[in-house]
Amino acid sequence: MTGVETDVLGAPYERHTIELGLDDEGPVVATLVRRRGDTPSRRAVLYVHGFVDYFFQTHLADFFVERGWDFYALDLRKYGRSLLPHQTPNFCRSLTDYFPELDESVRIIREQDGHDQLLVAAHSTGGLITSLWAHVRQGLGMLDGLFLNSPFFDFNAPWLARRPLLDVIARGGRRHPYRQLRVKTRGLYGQSLHAQHRGEWDYDLAWKPLHGFPVRLGWLEAIRRGQRKLRSGLGIDVPVLLACSTRTFRGRRWEDGISLADAVLDVDHMVRWAPRLGPHVTLARFDGGMHDLTLSGAEVRARVFDELGRWAEAFVAPRPAADETSTPTAERTSRTVR
């Protein structure tokens, strides 16, 4: 990876700016963060964040690096490190807008940095984006496995609101993409995470504010189109691990249970639509898991990492060296872990 500089996280994290040309707001960039292990590796992980998010989860990088994977994280255009002063935070008109930075990240990881095996790990909205991208890029050998951490497959609302009502509202995004949708947020999930409030994590509140960023009609319409595509069925041709909590928090004020459940999305939606991803899907559910499972309490995190490690070694196993005799591999199958 050329043109690197030390990341805001400090050494050993490095970052590279991916130039993406212009859109209707001006110049666009994405940011690829890298942390390499102490010994050379042919295996790599690419992490993609969710909505109102960016990469700060260094313990996730620790997990992979300690197991012999080089770690990369992508701050998508208009998120985190990639957000420029003239831009609308976290905005897009189509989820396919993110495909160029995903493609370029894979090119850098594989061709420039010399990795021949890639696991993509994605959270929430990143899980929806990378699922659609992996479907479109099937057969090209761009990734070898996909880990989805509480993916955004549907809105957490009653059927009447998330189907006919949201569809009508979202259609306004075609004519008025930057118009704000009036949504009252309580910031409960953010409070449950940040160390200055009720959580244990320290991150930049300018890039991940407690109450989020305004929801724009154009973004809403893009999400609705992406979710409809996913629910119609994808053909992802690599093993997928979909992980989520066992519970959804639906309260409107602070309760201790918010730290033991998904306080953003409905986990039943993830379970329902998981089979539509492709033929090789493993489902793992974690009691006490939060929306970002890797930010759950220590005991839950340990279980998440243990399951992720076992799945990765079973389904994204290290490839033999070029001079080793290859042997047939068993057919990949799915299993559900609860």
LOMI-185493 format. One record per residue (C-alpha): residue in one letter; residue number from 1; x, z, y. Coordinates in steps of 0.25 Angstrom, whole numbers, plus 2048, in hexadecimal, padded with zeros to 3 digits. Each point is the difference from the previous one (the first is absolute). Example, Ala and Ser with C-alpha at 12.3 -4.5 7.8 and 13.67 -1.06 7.14 Angstrom:
# residues 2
   resn   resi    xx    zz    yy
      A      1   831   81F   7EE
      S      2   806   7FE   80E
END
This chain:
# residues 338
   resn   resi    xx    zz    yy
      M      1   800   800   800
      T      2   807   7FB   80D
      G      3   7FD   805   80E
      V      4   7FE   80E   7FC
      E      5   801   80D   808
      T      6   7FE   80F   7FD
      D      7   7F1   803   7FF
      V      8   7F9   80B   808
      L      9   801   809   7F3
      G     10   80F   800   801
      A     11   80A   7FC   7F6
      P     12   7FF   7FB   7F5
      Y     13   7F4   7F9   805
      E     14   802   7F3   806
      R     15   7F6   7F6   806
      H     16   7FF   7F1   803
      T     17   7F7   7F9   809
      I     18   7F8   7F4   7FB
      E     19   7FD   7F7   80B
      L     20   7F2   7FA   7FE
      G     21   7FE   7F7   80C
      L     22   7F4   801   809
      D     23   7F1   803   7FF
      D     24   7F6   801   80B
      E     25   806   80D   805
      G     26   80E   7FB   801
      P     27   80D   802   7F7
      V     28   7FD   806   7F2
      V     29   80A   808   7F7
      A     30   800   808   7F3
      T     31   80B   80A   7FC
      L     32   806   801   7F3
      V     33   807   80E   7FD
      R     34   80A   801   7F5
      R     35   806   80C   7F8
      R     36   80A   7FC   7F5
      G     37   805   809   7F5
      D     38   80E   805   7FE
      T     39   802   7F6   7F5
      P     40   7FC   7F1   800
      S     41   7F2   7FD   7FA
      R     42   7F9   7F3   7FC
      R     43   7F3   808   802
      A     44   7F8   802   80D
      V     45   7F3   805   805
      L     46   7F9   7FB   80D
      Y     47   7F7   80A   806
      V     48   7F4   7FC   809
      H     49   7F8   80A   808
      G     50   7F2   802   804
      F     51   7F7   7FF   80C
      V     52   805   809   80C
      D     53   80D   802   7F8
      Y     54   80E   7FC   7FF
      F     55   80C   804   7F6
      F     56   805   80E   802
      Q     57   7FE   805   7F1
      T     58   80F   802   7FD
      H     59   7FD   808   7F4
      L     60   7FA   7F4   7FA
      A     61   80D   7F9   803
      D     62   807   80B   7F9
      F     63   7F8   7FF   7F4
      F     64   803   7F2   7FE
      V     65   80F   800   804
      E     66   802   80C   7F6
      R     67   7FB   7F7   7F5
      G     68   809   7F4   803
      W     69   7F7   7F8   809
      D     70   804   7FB   80E
      F     71   7F5   803   80A
      Y     72   7FA   7F8   80B
      A     73   7F4   802   809
      L     74   7F9   7F6   809
      D     75   7F9   804   80D
      L     76   7F6   7F5   801
      R     77   7FE   7F9   80E
      K     78   7FA   808   80A
      Y     79   803   80D   7F8
      G     80   80A   80B   802
      R     81   80E   7FB   803
      S     82   7FA   7F2   802
      L     83   7F6   803   80A
      L     84   804   7FA   80E
      P     85   7FB   804   80E
      H     86   7F7   7F4   802
      Q     87   7F9   801   7F2
      T     88   7F3   806   7FB
      P     89   804   80B   7F6
      N     90   7FD   7FC   7F2
      F     91   7F8   7F4   803
      C     92   7FE   7F3   7F8
      R     93   7F6   7F5   7FF
      S     94   803   7FD   7F1
      L     95   807   808   7F5
      T     96   807   7F3   7FD
      D     97   807   802   80E
      Y     98   809   80A   7F8
      F     99   805   7F6   7F5
      P    100   80C   7FB   808
      E    101   807   80D   801
      L    102   7FD   803   7F2
      D    103   806   7F3   7FC
      E    104   80C   802   809
      S    105   802   80E   7FB
      V    106   800   7FB   7F1
      R    107   80A   7F5   804
      I    108   809   80A   806
      I    109   7FF   80A   7F5
      R    110   802   7F5   7F5
      E    111   809   7F5   806
      Q    112   808   807   80A
      D    113   801   80E   7FA
      G    114   801   7FB   7F2
      H    115   7F5   807   7F9
      D    116   7F9   7FA   7F4
      Q    117   7F5   80A   7FE
      L    118   7F6   805   80A
      L    119   7F5   80A   800
      V    120   7F6   800   80C
      A    121   7FA   80D   803
      A    122   7F5   801   80A
      H    123   7F7   80A   806
      S    124   7F1   7FE   805
      T    125   7FF   7F4   809
      G    126   80D   7FC   7FB
      G    127   7FB   800   7F2
      L    128   7F5   7F6   804
      I    129   80A   7F7   807
      T    130   80A   800   7F5
      S    131   7F5   7FE   7F5
      L    132   7FB   7F3   807
      W    133   80E   7FC   803
      A    134   804   802   7F1
      H    135   7F4   7F8   7FC
      V    136   804   7F4   809
      R    137   80F   801   7FB
      Q    138   7FD   801   7F1
      G    139   809   7F7   7F8
      L    140   80B   800   80A
      G    141   808   80C   7FA
      M    142   800   807   80D
      L    143   7FD   80E   7FB
      D    144   800   807   7F2
      G    145   7F7   80B   802
      L    146   7F6   806   80A
      F    147   7FD   80F   803
      L    148   7F3   802   808
      N    149   7FF   80E   807
      S    150   7F1   802   804
      P    151   7FE   7F1   803
      F    152   7F5   7FD   80B
      F    153   7F7   7F8   7F7
      D    154   7F3   804   808
      F    155   7FB   809   80B
      N    156   7FD   80E   7FE
      A    157   7F1   7FF   804
      P    158   7F2   7FF   7FA
      W    159   7FD   7F2   7FA
      L    160   7F6   7FD   80C
      A    161   80B   802   80A
      R    162   80C   7FA   7F9
      R    163   7F9   7F3   7FB
      P    164   7F5   7FB   80A
      L    165   803   808   80C
      L    166   80F   7FE   800
      D    167   7FE   7F2   7FD
      V    168   7F8   7FD   80C
      I    169   809   808   809
      A    170   80D   7F9   7FA
      R    171   7FA   7F3   803
      G    172   802   803   80F
      G    173   80F   800   7FD
      R    174   800   7F1   800
      R    175   7FC   7FF   80F
      H    176   805   80D   805
      P    177   80C   804   7F7
      Y    178   806   80A   809
      R    179   7F3   807   803
      Q    180   800   80F   7FC
      L    181   7F7   806   7F6
      R    182   7FB   80D   805
      V    183   804   809   7F4
      K    184   801   810   802
      T    185   80C   805   7F9
      R    186   803   80F   7FE
      G    187   80E   7FF   7FC
      L    188   7FE   809   7F3
      Y    189   809   7F7   7F7
      G    190   80B   800   80B
      Q    191   7FF   80F   802
      S    192   802   802   7F1
      L    193   80D   7F8   800
      H    194   807   803   80D
      A    195   809   80D   800
      Q    196   7FC   803   80E
      H    197   7F2   802   7FB
      R    198   7FC   804   7F2
      G    199   80A   7F7   7F8
      E    200   80E   7FF   7FC
      W    201   805   7F3   805
      D    202   807   7FC   80C
      Y    203   7FE   7F2   806
      D    204   7FE   7F8   80D
      L    205   7F2   803   805
      A    206   802   7F4   809
      W    207   800   7F7   7F4
      K    208   7F7   808   7F8
      P    209   7F7   807   809
      L    210   7F6   80B   7FB
      H    211   7F4   7F9   804
      G    212   805   7F2   7FD
      F    213   7FF   7F4   808
      P    214   7F4   7F9   805
      V    215   7F9   7F7   7F5
      R    216   7FE   7F2   805
      L    217   7F5   7F6   7FC
      G    218   80B   7F6   7FC
      W    219   807   809   7F7
      L    220   7F3   805   7FA
      E    221   7FC   7F2   7FD
      A    222   80E   7FD   7F9
      I    223   7FE   80C   7F7
      R    224   7F2   7FC   7FC
      R    225   805   7F2   7FC
      G    226   80C   806   7F8
      Q    227   7F7   80A   7F9
      R    228   7F6   7F5   7FC
      K    229   80B   7F8   7FB
      L    230   805   80B   7F7
      R    231   7F2   804   7FB
      S    232   7FE   7F2   7FC
      G    233   80C   801   7F6
      L    234   80F   7FE   802
      G    235   80A   7FB   7F6
      I    236   80D   809   802
      D    237   809   7FC   7F5
      V    238   809   80C   800
      P    239   7FD   80F   7FB
      V    240   7F8   808   80A
      L    241   800   80F   801
      L    242   7F4   805   809
      A    243   801   80F   803
      C    244   7F6   808   808
      S    245   7FA   80E   801
      T    246   7F4   805   7F7
      R    247   7F8   804   80C
      T    248   7FB   7FB   80E
      F    249   7FF   80A   80C
      R    250   7F4   7FD   808
      G    251   7FF   80C   809
      R    252   7FF   7FF   80F
      R    253   808   80C   804
      W    254   80D   807   7FB
      E    255   800   806   7F2
      D    256   80B   803   7F7
      G    257   7FB   7F6   7F6
      I    258   804   7F5   809
      S    259   80F   802   7FB
      L    260   7FB   7FE   7F1
      A    261   7F8   7F3   801
      D    262   800   7F2   807
      A    263   7FB   803   80E
      V    264   800   7F1   804
      L    265   7FB   7F7   7F5
      D    266   7F6   801   7F4
      V    267   808   801   7F3
      D    268   7F4   7FB   7F8
      H    269   802   7F3   807
      M    270   80E   7FF   7FC
      V    271   7FD   803   7F1
      R    272   7F4   7F6   800
      W    273   808   7F4   806
      A    274   80D   803   7F8
      P    275   7FC   7F6   7F5
      R    276   7FF   7F5   80A
      L    277   80F   800   803
      G    278   805   7F9   7F3
      P    279   801   801   7F1
      H    280   80B   80B   800
      V    281   7FB   80C   808
      T    282   803   80F   7FE
      L    283   7F7   80A   806
      A    284   806   80E   803
      R    285   7F8   80B   807
      F    286   805   80D   806
      D    287   7F8   80D   802
      G    288   804   806   80D
      G    289   806   7F2   806
      M    290   7FE   7FD   80E
      H    291   7FE   7F2   806
      D    292   80F   7FD   800
      L    293   803   806   7F2
      T    294   80F   801   804
      L    295   7FC   80A   80B
      S    296   7F8   809   7F7
      G    297   804   80E   7FD
      A    298   80D   802   7F9
      E    299   7FA   802   7F2
      V    300   7F7   7F3   801
      R    301   80C   7F8   806
      A    302   808   804   7F4
      R    303   7F5   7FB   7F6
      V    304   7FF   7F3   808
      F    305   80F   7FD   800
      D    306   800   804   7F1
      E    307   7F5   7F6   7FD
      L    308   806   7F5   809
      G    309   80E   802   7FA
      R    310   7FA   7FF   7F1
      W    311   7F8   7F4   804
      A    312   80B   7F8   807
      E    313   809   802   7F4
      A    314   7F6   7FC   7F6
      F    315   7FA   7F3   808
      V    316   80B   7FD   80A
      A    317   80C   803   7F6
      P    318   80E   7FC   804
      R    319   804   7F2   7FC
      P    320   80B   7FE   7F7
      A    321   80E   7FB   806
      A    322   802   7F2   7FF
      D    323   80A   801   7F5
      E    324   7F6   808   7F7
      T    325   7F8   7FA   7F5
      S    326   7F2   800   804
      T    327   7F5   806   7F7
      P    328   7F1   7FD   800
      T    329   7F8   80A   808
      A    330   7F3   806   7FC
      E    331   7F3   7FB   807
      R    332   7FD   808   80C
      T    333   7F3   808   7FF
      S    334   7F9   809   809
      R    335   7FD   80F   7FF
      T    336   7F8   80A   808
      V    337   807   80E   803
      R    338   7F7   80B   806
END
